[in-house]
Amino acid sequence: MDVLETSKSLDEELYSRQMYVLGLPAMQRIQGAKVLLSGLQGLGAEVAKNLVLMGVGSLTLHDPHPTCWSDLAAQFFLSKRDLERSRAEACQELVAKLNESVQVCIHTGDLTEDLLLDFQVVVLTASKLEEQLKVGTLCHKHGVCFLVADTWGLVGQLFCDFGEDFTVQDPTEAEPLTAAIQHITQGSPGIVTLKKEAHGQNFCSGDLVTFSGIEGMVELNDCAPRPIHVQEDGTLEIGDTTTFSCYLRGGAVTEVKRPKTVSHEPLDAALLQPRVVAQSPQEVHRAHCLHQAFRALHKFHHHNGRPPRPWDPVDADMVVGLARALEPLKGTEGEPLEEPLDEALVRTVALSSAGTLSPMAAILGAMAAQEVLKAISRKFMPLDQWLYFDALDCLPEDGKPLPNPEDCIPRGCRYDGQIAVFGAGFQKKLSHQHYLLVGAGAIGCELLKNFALVGLGTRGSGSVTVADMDHIERSNLSRQFLFRPQDIGRPKAEVAAEAALRLNSDLQVTSFTHQLDPSTEDIYGDNFFSRMDGVAAALDSFQARRYVAVRCTHYLKPLLEAGTQGTLGHASVFMPHVTEPYRAPASATASEDAPYPVCTVRHFPSTVEHTVQWARDEFEGLFHLAAETINHHQQALTSLADTDRPQVLTLLQAVLGVLRERPQTWQDCVVWALGHWQLRFCYSIMQLLKHFPPDKVLEDGTLFWSGSKRCPQPLEFDASQDTHFLYVLAAANLYAQMHGLPGSQDKTGLRELLKLLPLPGPQDLAPIFANDLDPALASAEFGPEQLKLHEALEFWSVGPHLKPLRFEKDNDSNFHMDFVAAAASLRAQNYGILPANRMQSKRIVARIIPAIATTSAAVAGLVVLELYKVVGGAQSLGAFRHSYLHLAENRFSRWVPHAPAIQTEQHGLRVRMLLYGRAPLYSAAWPPEKQAQHLSLRVTELVQRVTGQVPLPGQRVLVLELSCEGEEEDTIFPPLHYEL
């Protein structure tokens, strides 16, 4: 197995969201990998798309078969002009355009033993069982990771063979456990006591740990991994520390992840003794029956030279007979399994097996691509060894007629693969649908691709509307496959709509670049929503999701919704009158966009998020707000009586630092940066501790520095420490940028300069020191000495304006993130908090959601499966499914949604306007004369009389809230929609 020789550096901006999922070592291995993919129907196209977007080094495509009409139902790289062309040749150019750093090749010959030796991973899709067994045997023999992926209609299969001794370096997606240390004893064994907010029970006896940031017992810092034993009180035994230095303070203990080894059987053995991914005995039995159904389908194809005809009962009975005659499967001990074959299940699989469906290809293609990445990167546990997925719940509900063979015969059109499963009548329904897609990001692009392939909104008055206000950034290109480098800076909605139209020229798609929120209800109003048949939401905030869900409830429209975070994903369906409405998770709604308390961030941080927010505020105050304020007052020196003097003075003093005039040289900027380091990480901490000493006790007898309040320690500047040095380098360069001076990246020169510069003392920082803390915390030690506002402004009364720096997280050469990461790390060291690295700091400050192409593709496919049911007219709750998947841990579940709350009590009704206030419009308890007075009015007249408001121009619906007199306030009734 050769690894692709490459000297190219990793494009961290392009893969930034993916890096948070996989990490740098895994990404580097992926970038050097060579993968062979055989079979380029819809499933193969999905695997190829995901691997190229995610940056594999080389992908070789193999499929000499000619393109046919049924391919176009799920193959987005092919079109009508490619009919009869080799699939591989027709795909190569478009696959390569997804990522210019990936080498995309074609192999036109047979899959020989010599060829296979050149790859780390080989993937077969839509292949015959005979070829699978031949290639699988050769791959197992030579240690090449081998995968088989296939779909037959609404059922999918995935098989992995990574060899008999495959080591997974990082088995889980979870970050290693870490906890702050309260104390460590000298002894045998040494005992580690964790801070109160840490939970020792999260560690397990036998875990390996290492230590960092300890003062005193420095022998433990960065030590070789040590096993621990967790005691009943949550303390940790860590082995002999008798000879170590005495522990002073600080530090953190961090779990060291252990590699795990898995052993896989070759395909010929695993075919009869399958290990399947399942959550319960019932799921295991169903998977075994599907396994036998696939084996029978292969036999049918081998005997007849074709798959079963769509919904042909004769062919289906033949498949059932073949399945019944198969050799029984074996258990883990090699004994035959005494399981009954679910013949009804096998028959249903056979009846619908001739079709090719875009969402099924998306789901299985995403799972297969993720397993390829596991094989290459050795990150996350691979499947063990078979996975079966079926969406037979998409077929008509019990009691409703199934598709008939005549309705499912090929039409010689791009939807033949879908018609084979659902029929031409269903295809017509899809084509006349009006759907709104909110969000054209990673999931939105995948949904739009699926909409184009299934033929949603392609005929008559049908349409798809895409709404997204964002513009394309470079980091979008690794997961949002409808975008290309030349699209950077353009609106996502417009580009996505154009790209979808290229996938299917019949798609009737329009784009909106206005955000969908309360401010745009004049655009997305009654006329807009009344013509929609449903809404699909692909949004990255719970606030936006809640708003869209409320609008769907308002207009009684189905809502299809999906989201991801790393390898976690979900897809949900919300049907009016059938399922409960959308509700955001309570924990998410409480934390999203919640600002950290200012006092906590400024003086009492307890989490790494607090330190990063503090560093971001530092950047804003020093390099943006200060410059804007000074520029403003340069122009208004004659009207200072009206200014907010304390605020202006504080900003001026921070910008002045130990300087008393504008900086003129690079050395002046370094002097300022060094002075600010001393102020922030040494003297201000000393001042805080003078007011609140470590042993300060409150009136109730508790220590002030207890609970979430961590007692800080001042730092001593040491230019040999990377974080100290990086702070000065970044701060000096930013200070130079703000003053229009040339900066410097000469690290050697800066180290020499720092050796010559004296550290500023408290007397040098006195003018700014007194204003550094809140007035209640200000120290009297430095007296009332402050720069007068007029005097301070005189330094800027002449000369150019300062340049306010706007924070930019994605430019690695501008020192913005360097400053924030270094400042946050130093602040964390002050308070004994485990620091975040640069990548983690960037994620926190930019509120980046880790994302990966595979998860987005999978959840989009799951959404479209529910779309089939909505369009097909499913009415029962049991027809629908919410879905959850965790690709890293091979967990996948689907369940029936909850029913909506229903009130059956009957009382006197009082109708009141939801949109126009709470005044009652009508009550059965009114006297007859009052009832007569109101009942003679039209509804709009009644609304105007009671609320004083009239319907807006163009408004088509009034939504009335029903309530019952005498009922509790939280009694819920469905809204009453009155069409004008």
Residue pairs with C-beta under 8 A, 6 or more apart in sequence:
1 117
1 118
1 119
1 120
1 142
1 143
1 144
2 34
2 118
3 32
3 33
3 34
3 57
3 120
4 32
4 33
4 34
4 57
4 58
4 103
5 32
6 31
6 32
6 57
8 31
8 101
10 24
10 27
10 28
10 31
11 55
11 101
12 19
12 812
13 474
13 475
13 810
13 812
14 55
14 474
14 475
14 477
14 478
15 27
15 54
15 55
15 478
16 475
16 810
16 842
16 848
17 475
17 478
17 479
17 848
17 849
17 850
17 851
17 852
18 27
18 54
18 55
18 478
18 479
18 850
18 851
18 852
18 853
19 27
19 839
20 566
20 839
20 843
20 848
20 850
20 851
21 173
21 566
21 567
21 850
21 851
21 852
22 30
22 373
22 377
22 379
22 852
23 170
23 379
25 169
25 377
26 170
26 373
26 377
26 378
26 379
27 55
27 377
29 376
29 377
29 378
30 54
30 55
30 56
30 57
30 373
30 376
30 377
31 55
31 56
31 57
31 101
32 57
33 56
33 57
33 58
33 120
33 121
33 376
34 56
34 57
34 58
34 60
34 118
34 119
34 120
34 121
35 51
35 56
35 58
35 59
35 60
35 119
35 120
35 121
35 122
35 123
35 372
35 376
36 60
36 62
36 107
36 111
36 115
36 116
36 118
36 119
36 121
36 122
36 123
37 44
37 47
37 48
37 51
37 59
37 60
37 61
37 62
37 123
37 125
38 44
38 62
38 63
38 111
38 122
38 123
38 124
38 125
38 127
38 135
39 62
39 63
39 123
39 124
39 125
39 126
39 127
40 48
40 61
40 62
40 63
40 75
40 77
40 87
40 88
40 91
40 125
41 63
41 71
41 74
41 75
41 87
41 125
41 126
41 356
41 361
42 71
42 73
42 74
42 75
42 76
42 151
42 356
42 357
42 358
42 361
42 365
42 417
42 453
43 74
43 125
43 126
43 149
43 150
43 151
43 360
43 361
43 364
43 365
43 368
44 63
44 87
44 123
44 125
44 126
44 365
45 74
45 75
45 76
45 77
45 78
45 91
45 361
45 365
46 74
46 361
46 362
46 364
46 365
46 366
46 368
46 369
46 857
47 123
47 125
47 149
47 365
47 368
47 369
47 372
48 59
48 61
48 77
48 91
48 95
49 76
49 77
49 95
49 98
49 365
49 481
49 853
49 857
50 365
50 366
50 369
50 370
50 853
50 854
50 857
51 59
51 102
51 369
51 372
51 373
52 59
52 95
52 96
52 98
52 99
52 102
52 104
53 98
53 99
53 477
53 478
53 479
53 481
53 853
54 369
54 373
54 478
54 852
54 853
54 854
55 99
55 101
55 102
55 478
56 102
56 372
56 376
57 102
57 103
58 102
58 103
58 104
58 105
59 95
59 102
59 103
59 104
59 105
60 104
60 105
60 106
60 107
60 119
61 88
61 91
61 92
61 95
61 104
61 105
61 106
61 107
62 88
62 106
62 107
62 108
62 111
63 86
63 87
63 88
63 91
64 86
64 87
64 88
64 108
65 86
65 87
66 83
66 84
66 85
66 86
66 87
67 75
67 78
67 82
67 83
67 84
67 85
67 86
67 87
67 90
68 83
69 83
69 410
69 412
69 413
69 414
69 416
70 356
70 410
70 416
70 417
70 420
71 78
71 87
71 356
71 417
72 78
72 79
72 80
72 414
72 415
72 416
72 417
72 453
73 355
73 356
73 357
73 358
73 414
73 415
73 416
73 417
73 418
73 453
73 454
74 356
74 357
74 358
74 360
74 361
74 417
74 453
75 87
76 449
76 452
76 453
76 503
77 90
77 91
77 94
77 95
78 87
78 90
78 91
80 414
82 90
86 108
88 106
88 107
88 108
89 106
92 104
92 105
92 106
95 104
96 102
96 104
97 484
98 481
99 477
99 478
100 485
107 115
109 115
111 122
111 131
111 134
111 135
113 138
113 142
116 122
116 135
116 138
116 139
116 142
116 144
117 142
117 144
119 144
120 144
120 145
120 375
120 376
121 144
121 145
121 146
121 147
121 372
121 375
121 376
122 135
122 139
122 144
122 145
122 146
122 147
123 147
123 148
123 149
123 368
123 372
124 131
124 132
124 135
124 146
124 147
124 148
124 149
125 148
125 149
125 150
125 368
126 150
127 148
127 150
128 298
128 301
128 302
129 295
129 298
129 302
130 302
132 148
132 267
133 267
133 268
133 271
135 146
136 146
136 148
136 161
136 266
136 267
136 268
137 266
137 267
137 268
138 144
139 145
139 146
139 161
140 146
140 161
140 163
140 266
140 267
143 163
145 160
145 161
145 162
145 163
145 166
145 372
145 375
146 160
146 161
146 162
146 267
147 158
147 159
147 160
147 161
147 368
147 371
147 372
147 375
148 157
148 158
148 159
148 267
149 156
149 157
149 158
149 159
149 364
149 365
149 367
149 368
150 156
150 157
150 294
150 364
151 157
151 356
151 357
151 360
151 361
151 364
152 294
152 297
152 307
152 349
152 352
152 353
152 354
153 349
153 352
153 353
153 354
153 355
153 357
153 360
153 420
153 421
154 349
154 352
154 355
154 357
154 360
154 390
154 391
154 392
154 394
154 395
154 421
155 290
155 293
155 294
155 349
155 353
155 360
155 388
155 389
155 390
155 391
155 392
156 360
156 363
156 364
156 388
156 389
156 390
157 290
157 291
157 294
157 364
157 386
157 387
157 388
158 364
158 367
158 368
158 371
158 383
158 386
158 387
158 388
158 389
159 267
159 270
159 383
159 385
159 386
159 387
160 264
160 371
160 375
160 382
160 383
160 384
160 385
161 264
161 265
161 266
161 267
161 270
161 385
162 262
162 264
162 374
162 375
162 382
163 263
163 264
164 263
164 264
165 261
165 263
166 261
166 262
166 263
166 264
166 375
166 378
166 382
167 259
167 260
167 261
167 378
168 259
168 260
168 261
168 262
168 374
168 378
168 379
168 380
168 381
168 382
169 259
169 378
169 379
170 257
170 259
170 378
170 379
170 380
171 257
171 258
171 259
171 260
171 380
171 381
172 257
172 380
172 381
172 888
172 889
173 380
173 566
173 567
173 568
173 886
173 888
173 889
176 254
176 255
176 256
176 257
177 202
177 203
177 207
177 254
177 255
178 252
178 253
178 254
178 255
178 834
179 194
179 195
179 198
179 199
179 200
179 202
179 203
179 252
179 253
180 194
180 195
180 197
180 198
180 251
180 252
180 710
180 832
180 833
180 834
181 192
181 193
181 194
181 195
181 211
181 214
181 250
181 251
181 252
181 253
182 193
182 194
182 195
182 196
183 192
183 193
183 247
184 190
184 191
184 192
184 193
184 214
184 217
184 220
184 238
184 241
184 247
184 251
185 191
185 241
185 247
186 217
186 241
186 242
186 244
186 246
186 247
187 240
187 241
187 242
188 239
188 240
188 241
188 242
189 229
189 237
189 238
189 239
189 240
189 241
190 237
190 238
190 239
190 240
190 241
190 242
190 244
191 231
191 235
191 236
191 237
191 238
192 228
192 235
192 236
192 237
192 238
192 253
193 235
194 200
194 234
194 235
194 236
194 253
195 710
196 706
196 707
197 606
197 708
199 234
200 230
200 233
200 234
200 235
200 236
201 230
201 234
203 209
203 228
203 230
203 236
203 255
204 230
205 228
205 229
205 230
206 227
206 228
206 229
207 227
207 228
207 255
207 256
208 225
208 226
208 227
208 228
208 255
208 256
208 258
209 225
209 226
209 228
209 236
209 238
209 253
209 254
209 255
209 256
210 222
210 223
210 224
210 225
210 226
210 253
210 254
210 256
211 220
211 221
211 222
211 223
211 251
211 252
211 253
211 254
212 221
212 222
212 251
212 252
212 254
212 834
213 221
213 250
213 251
213 252
213 829
213 832
213 834
213 835
214 220
214 221
214 247
214 250
214 251
215 248
215 249
215 250
215 251
216 245
216 246
216 247
216 248
216 249
217 241
217 244
217 245
217 246
217 247
217 248
217 251
218 245
219 241
219 244
219 245
220 238
220 241
220 244
220 251
221 251
225 256
226 238
226 239
227 239
228 236
228 237
228 238
229 236
229 237
230 236
230 237
231 237
236 253
249 713
249 832
250 713
250 829
250 832
251 832
252 834
254 834
260 381
262 381
262 382
262 384
264 270
264 382
264 384
264 385
265 273
265 275
265 385
270 385
270 386
271 295
272 327
272 329
272 330
273 329
273 330
273 331
273 332
273 334
274 287
274 288
274 291
274 329
274 385
274 386
275 332
275 384
275 385
275 386
276 284
276 287
276 288
276 291
276 386
276 387
276 388
277 287
277 383
277 384
277 386
277 387
277 890
277 892
278 284
278 286
278 287
279 891
279 893
285 339
285 342
286 342
286 345
286 388
286 390
287 386
287 388
288 329
288 337
288 339
289 339
289 341
289 342
289 345
289 346
290 345
290 349
290 388
290 390
291 329
291 386
291 388
292 323
292 326
292 329
292 341
292 346
293 319
293 323
293 345
293 346
293 349
293 350
295 323
295 326
296 319
296 320
296 322
296 323
296 326
296 346
296 350
297 307
297 308
297 319
297 349
297 350
297 353
299 322
300 307
300 308
300 315
300 318
300 319
300 322
300 350
301 307
307 353
307 354
308 315
308 316
308 318
308 319
308 350
308 351
308 353
308 354
309 315
309 354
309 405
310 351
310 352
310 354
310 355
310 403
310 405
310 408
310 409
310 419
310 420
310 421
311 351
311 352
311 402
311 403
311 404
311 405
311 408
312 351
312 405
313 351
315 350
316 347
316 350
316 351
317 347
319 346
319 347
319 349
319 350
319 353
320 343
320 346
320 347
320 350
323 341
323 343
323 346
324 341
324 343
328 336
328 337
328 338
329 336
329 337
329 339
330 336
330 337
331 337
345 392
348 392
348 395
349 390
349 392
351 402
352 392
352 395
352 420
352 421
354 408
354 420
354 421
355 417
355 418
355 419
355 420
355 421
355 422
356 417
356 418
356 420
357 417
357 418
357 421
357 454
358 418
358 449
358 450
358 453
358 454
358 861
358 864
359 391
359 450
359 454
359 860
359 861
359 862
359 863
359 864
359 865
359 868
360 391
360 861
360 865
361 861
362 446
362 450
362 857
362 858
362 860
362 861
362 864
363 389
363 857
363 858
363 861
363 862
364 389
365 857
366 853
366 854
366 855
366 856
366 857
366 858
366 861
366 887
367 387
367 389
367 854
367 858
367 887
369 853
369 854
369 857
370 380
370 567
370 854
370 887
371 382
371 383
373 379
373 380
373 854
374 380
374 381
374 382
375 382
380 567
380 887
380 888
380 889
381 888
381 889
381 890
383 890
384 890
387 890
387 892
389 892
391 865
393 869
393 879
393 881
394 865
394 868
394 869
394 872
395 402
396 402
396 403
396 872
397 874
397 875
397 876
397 878
397 879
403 421
403 422
403 423
403 426
404 423
407 419
407 423
407 424
407 425
408 419
408 420
408 421
408 422
408 423
408 424
409 419
410 416
410 419
410 420
411 419
411 424
413 419
414 455
414 504
415 427
415 454
415 455
418 427
418 454
418 455
419 426
419 427
422 868
422 872
426 871
426 872
427 455
428 459
429 871
429 872
430 454
430 455
430 456
430 458
430 871
431 455
431 456
431 457
431 458
431 459
431 460
431 462
432 457
432 459
432 460
432 461
432 462
433 456
433 457
433 462
433 533
433 534
433 871
434 457
434 461
434 462
434 463
434 464
434 465
434 531
434 532
434 533
435 451
435 456
435 457
435 463
435 464
435 465
435 532
435 533
435 534
435 535
435 536
436 464
436 465
436 467
436 529
436 532
436 534
436 535
436 536
437 444
437 447
437 448
437 451
437 464
437 465
437 466
437 467
437 535
437 536
437 538
438 444
438 467
438 468
438 516
438 535
438 536
438 537
438 538
438 539
438 544
438 548
439 467
439 468
439 537
439 538
439 539
439 540
440 448
440 466
440 467
440 468
440 470
440 480
440 482
440 492
440 493
440 495
440 496
440 511
440 538
441 468
441 470
441 476
441 480
441 492
441 538
441 540
442 476
442 479
442 480
442 538
442 564
442 851
442 853
442 856
443 538
443 562
443 563
443 564
443 856
443 859
443 860
444 466
444 468
444 480
444 492
444 496
444 538
445 480
445 481
445 482
445 483
445 496
445 499
445 856
446 481
446 856
446 857
446 859
446 860
446 861
447 536
447 538
447 562
447 860
447 863
447 864
448 464
448 466
448 482
448 496
448 497
448 499
448 500
448 509
449 481
449 482
449 500
449 503
449 860
450 860
450 861
450 863
450 864
451 457
451 464
451 500
451 507
451 864
452 500
452 501
452 503
452 504
452 507
452 509
453 503
453 504
454 864
454 867
455 504
455 506
456 462
456 464
456 507
456 867
457 463
457 464
457 507
457 508
457 509
458 504
458 506
458 507
458 508
459 506
459 508
462 508
463 508
463 509
463 510
464 500
464 507
464 508
464 509
464 510
465 509
465 510
465 511
465 512
465 532
466 493
466 496
466 497
466 500
466 509
466 510
466 511
466 512
467 493
467 511
467 512
467 513
467 514
467 516
467 524
468 491
468 492
468 493
468 496
468 511
468 512
468 513
469 491
469 493
469 513
469 514
469 515
470 491
470 492
471 489
471 490
471 491
471 492
472 480
472 483
472 487
472 488
472 489
472 490
472 491
472 492
472 495
473 488
473 810
474 485
474 488
474 810
475 810
476 483
476 492
477 483
477 484
477 485
477 488
478 853
479 851
479 852
479 853
479 856
480 492
481 853
482 495
482 496
482 499
482 500
483 492
483 495
483 496
483 499
487 495
491 511
491 513
493 511
493 512
493 513
494 511
494 513
496 511
497 509
497 510
497 511
500 507
500 509
501 507
501 509
512 523
512 524
514 520
514 523
514 524
516 524
516 544
516 547
516 548
516 551
517 544
517 547
518 547
524 551
525 952
525 954
525 955
526 954
526 955
526 956
526 957
527 954
527 956
529 551
529 554
529 555
529 557
530 555
530 956
530 957
532 555
532 557
533 557
533 558
533 871
534 557
534 558
534 559
534 560
534 867
534 870
535 548
535 551
535 552
535 557
535 558
535 559
535 560
536 559
536 560
536 561
536 863
536 867
537 544
537 545
537 548
537 549
537 559
537 560
537 561
537 562
538 562
538 563
538 860
539 545
539 548
539 563
540 563
540 849
541 592
541 593
542 584
542 585
542 588
542 589
542 592
543 592
543 593
545 561
545 563
545 582
545 584
546 582
546 584
546 589
548 559
548 561
549 559
549 561
549 574
549 581
549 582
551 557
552 558
552 559
552 574
552 576
552 582
553 576
553 581
553 975
554 959
554 975
555 957
555 977
556 576
556 577
556 977
557 576
558 573
558 574
558 575
558 576
558 870
559 573
559 574
559 582
560 571
560 572
560 573
560 574
560 863
560 866
560 867
560 870
561 571
561 572
561 573
561 574
561 582
561 863
562 569
562 570
562 571
562 572
562 859
562 860
562 862
562 863
563 569
563 570
563 859
564 570
564 849
564 851
564 852
564 855
564 856
564 859
565 849
565 850
565 851
566 850
566 851
566 852
566 855
566 888
567 852
567 854
567 855
567 886
567 887
567 888
567 889
568 855
568 885
568 886
569 855
569 856
569 858
569 859
569 862
569 884
569 885
569 886
569 887
570 859
570 882
570 883
570 884
570 885
571 859
571 860
571 862
571 863
571 866
571 882
571 883
572 582
572 882
572 883
572 897
573 579
573 863
573 866
573 869
573 870
573 880
573 881
573 882
573 897
574 580
574 581
574 582
574 897
575 870
575 880
577 900
577 974
578 875
578 876
578 877
578 880
578 899
578 900
579 877
579 880
579 897
579 898
579 899
579 900
580 897
580 898
580 899
580 900
580 901
581 900
596 609
596 610
596 613
599 774
600 606
600 610
601 610
601 613
601 614
601 617
602 614
602 774
603 688
603 773
603 774
603 777
604 708
604 709
604 710
605 611
605 614
605 710
605 827
605 828
605 831
605 833
606 708
606 709
606 710
606 831
606 833
607 833
608 824
608 828
608 833
608 834
608 835
608 836
608 840
608 844
609 844
610 833
611 824
611 825
611 827
611 828
611 831
611 833
611 835
611 836
612 820
612 824
612 836
612 841
612 844
612 845
613 844
613 845
614 823
614 824
614 827
615 819
615 820
615 821
615 822
615 823
615 824
615 827
615 841
615 845
616 807
616 820
616 845
618 680
618 819
618 820
618 823
619 734
619 805
619 807
619 816
619 819
619 820
619 823
620 807
621 651
621 654
622 654
622 655
622 676
622 731
622 734
622 735
623 734
623 735
623 737
623 738
623 804
623 805
624 804
624 805
624 806
624 807
625 651
625 804
626 651
626 652
626 654
626 655
626 802
627 655
627 738
627 801
627 802
627 803
627 804
627 805
628 804
629 647
629 648
629 651
629 652
630 651
630 652
630 655
630 793
630 796
630 801
630 802
631 801
631 802
631 804
633 640
633 643
633 648
633 793
633 796
634 793
634 796
634 797
634 801
636 643
637 793
637 797
640 789
640 790
640 793
643 789
645 789
646 771
648 789
649 771
649 786
649 787
649 789
649 792
650 771
652 787
652 789
652 792
652 793
653 767
653 768
653 771
653 786
653 787
653 792
654 676
654 768
656 767
656 768
656 787
656 792
656 795
657 671
657 672
657 675
657 676
657 679
657 765
657 768
658 671
658 672
658 675
658 760
658 764
658 765
659 668
659 671
659 672
659 675
660 795
661 795
662 739
662 795
662 796
662 799
663 669
663 672
663 735
663 736
663 739
663 741
664 741
665 741
666 732
666 736
666 741
666 742
666 743
666 744
667 753
669 732
669 733
669 735
669 736
669 739
669 741
669 743
670 728
670 732
670 750
670 753
670 754
670 757
671 757
672 731
672 732
672 735
673 727
673 728
673 729
673 731
673 732
673 735
674 717
674 728
674 754
674 757
674 759
674 760
675 760
675 764
675 765
676 731
677 717
677 724
677 727
677 728
677 731
677 826
678 717
678 759
678 760
678 765
679 765
679 768
679 769
679 772
680 823
680 826
680 827
681 714
681 715
681 717
681 826
681 827
681 829
681 830
682 714
682 715
682 716
682 717
683 714
683 762
683 765
683 769
684 769
684 772
684 773
685 712
685 713
685 714
685 715
685 830
686 714
687 769
687 772
687 773
687 777
687 779
687 781
688 712
688 773
688 777
689 711
689 712
689 714
690 779
690 781
691 777
691 779
692 704
692 705
694 705
694 711
695 703
696 703
696 704
696 705
697 703
697 704
698 704
705 711
710 831
710 832
710 833
711 832
712 830
712 831
712 832
713 830
713 832
714 830
715 724
715 826
715 829
715 830
717 724
717 759
718 724
719 725
719 728
719 751
719 754
719 755
723 822
723 825
723 826
723 829
723 835
724 826
725 747
725 750
725 751
725 754
726 818
726 821
726 822
727 819
727 822
727 823
727 826
728 750
728 754
729 745
729 747
729 750
729 815
729 818
730 815
730 818
730 819
730 822
731 819
732 743
732 744
732 750
733 743
733 744
733 745
733 815
734 805
734 815
734 816
734 819
736 742
736 743
736 744
737 743
737 803
737 805
737 814
737 815
738 802
738 803
738 804
738 805
739 802
739 803
740 800
740 802
740 803
743 815
744 750
762 769
762 781
762 782
766 782
766 783
766 785
767 785
767 786
767 787
769 779
769 782
770 778
770 779
770 782
770 783
770 784
770 785
770 786
771 778
771 786
773 779
796 802
805 816
807 816
808 814
808 816
809 816
809 817
809 842
809 845
809 846
817 838
817 841
817 842
817 845
818 838
820 841
820 842
820 845
821 836
821 837
821 838
821 841
821 842
824 835
824 836
824 841
825 835
825 836
825 837
825 841
827 833
828 834
828 835
828 836
829 835
836 844
842 848
843 850
854 887
855 885
855 887
858 885
858 887
859 883
859 885
862 883
862 885
865 881
866 880
866 881
869 879
869 880
874 880
877 896
877 897
877 899
878 896
880 896
880 897
881 894
881 895
881 896
881 897
882 894
882 895
882 896
882 897
883 892
883 893
883 894
884 891
884 892
884 893
884 894
885 891
885 892
885 893
886 892
900 974
901 972
903 964
903 971
903 972
903 973
905 964
905 967
907 964
907 965
907 966
907 967
908 923
908 924
908 925
908 964
908 965
909 922
909 923
909 924
909 962
909 963
909 964
910 920
910 921
910 922
910 923
910 924
910 925
910 962
910 963
910 964
910 965
911 920
911 921
911 922
911 960
911 961
911 962
911 976
912 918
912 919
912 920
912 921
912 960
912 961
912 963
913 919
913 921
913 943
913 946
913 947
913 958
913 960
913 961
914 959
914 960
914 961
914 975
915 958
915 959
916 943
916 947
916 949
917 947
917 949
919 946
919 947
920 946
921 934
921 942
921 943
921 946
921 960
922 931
922 934
922 935
922 942
923 965
924 931
924 965
925 965
926 934
934 942
934 945
937 945
939 958
939 978
940 950
940 951
940 958
940 980
943 949
943 950
943 951
943 958
944 950
951 958
951 980
955 980
956 979
956 980
957 977
957 978
957 979
957 980
958 977
958 978
958 980
959 975
959 976
959 977
959 978
960 975
960 976
960 977
960 978
961 973
961 975
961 976
962 973
962 974
962 975
962 976
963 971
963 973
964 971
964 973
